Structures are given as structure tokens and as C-alpha cells.
Amino acid sequence: MSNVRPYQLASRPLLGAEVHGIDLTGNVSSSVIEMIKKDVTDHRIVIFRNQNPISGHRQVEISQWFGQLESTFYKHPKSPHPDVFRVSNVESEGCVGVGRTGWHIDGSFQSEPFSHSLYYMHHVPKHGDTAFIPLNDVLKKISEVKRQRWERLWMCSDRRGYHSHPLVYPHPITGLKTLCFHLGMTDAFIWDKGTPNEHLTTPEETQKILADIHSEIISSQLIYRHKWRVGDFIISDNLAVGHEATEETQHDPELRYRKLI
């Protein structure tokens, strides 16, 4: 494989990198795909501008660069493909209120959370960003005592019958410590899972832990707010970055967007 990158890649100050000089709607060689996959791992978010239009079928094809697709169980009749999770601030156009329940990674309720999330902006709200946070950097900022405490916790999703996951664990590719969490969809935490001291948190304790995680994210000064443009296509390392939709994304009833998880 050639080491010459056929596109320009510019790192962003807080998180991610922006790509210029590649058309995702056309044929992308296997060597370039491998470069893109490495850039996503290295930068955690890779932003492609002016990728318009990308069909639902093509969006799914790009998702399959990263392995077997986990089909979304959220379905909407306006979706351009059964595996595209169409998100909107208008109920007739897509699923509403998505990403507004708190900072999270996607698929925390699954047996294996999603490795990557891919977003395509078909229409843009006048106001409203998606906020991202680099999780390993958050863990580096907290005290050693708090990090060791978090490492004793497993999160339990509020989805009945779903799985628990360690709150802090090594990223499967980089080995860097990261978080599996959802501040709006956690029923409880397990202390010291698999040991004689294993026990569930009380509701009050659960809320205190969730508030503590939220506080560390907000105070970290590491949040990147992506201001969307029509034709933006983002590939994120879902296991390395947390995200949430800002409140303003639901305010303008005239405009909507879609994304794929």
C-alpha cells in the first residue's frame, strides 16, 4: 500500500481532523479506505466536507468498511435505507429528540457497543451542533482516586434484558482507557462485579455518579462542538468519543438532518 495520502488532512485543535480532496460518493480504493480507517483511529473523528449527495445505500456501504453493520432498530418511513437511522426535529421526517438525553456513546445497551458512528447532514438546522468529547483525555484529567473508583463500576442500561459493561475499559484497538456510558439511559451501576463485594448502586448513588461524570465532562474544557454544513459526513470512533446533540437541534421545525449508527 502506498504511504502517499491522496487527500489533505488537517487536525483540529480540540478533537478530530478535517479532510479535503476526496469524494466519498465515487469509487474509493482499498488502500485509501485503509488510510481513512487509520485516520479515524488516530484522530477519533474525521470530517469530510461537501459530500453531497450521499445516498442511503452509499452511506451503508461506507459503514461496512468498518465491519459487519449493526442495523438500527429505530425505523422511520422517510429513511433512505432500512439501515439508516433518520433523525429529525420534525416527527414526520425522522426520529425526534435523539441524542438529547445526555452524554453517551452509541449502543451502550448492546452486548458490544458500536465501534463507529457515521453521520451525514442532508439538511442543516439554523442553530444546533453536535458536541463531542475525547474520553481518554477526560480520564487523564480526573484524579487518580476518582479514576480508580470509576474502574470498579459497571454500567447497567435501563433497557430491560440488556447487558452491563465496565465503565472504564481499554479501547480494543488503541488500548487507551475509555468509557462505556450513557448519562440518560443508565438504570444502575454494579460495584466490583465478579467479586464477593459485588452490589448494585442505590438510585441516589446512581444519580450522583452520573452527575459526577457529567461534571467532569463539562469542566474538562475538551468539548468540540461541530457546526454542521450541508454535505458534512463524519466518521467517529464511537468507543473513543462521547457525544450529545445540543438543545438547539430540536428548535427549528423547518430543517432536519439524518445520521447512521
Buried (B, 14 or more C-beta within 10 A) or exposed (E): EEEEBEBEBEEEEBBBBBBEEBEBEEEBEEEBEEBBBEBBBEBBBBBBBEBBEBEBEBBBBBBEBBEEEBBBEBEBEBBBBEBBBBBBBBEEBBBBEBBEEBBBBBBBBBEEBBBBBBBBBBBBBEEBBBBBBBBBBBBEBBEEEEBEBBEBBBBBBEEEEBBBBBBBBEBEBBEBBBBBBBBEBBBBBBBEBEEEEEEBBEEEEBEEBBEBBBEBBEEBEBBBEBEBEBBBBBBBBBBBBBBBBBEEBBEBEEBBBBBBB
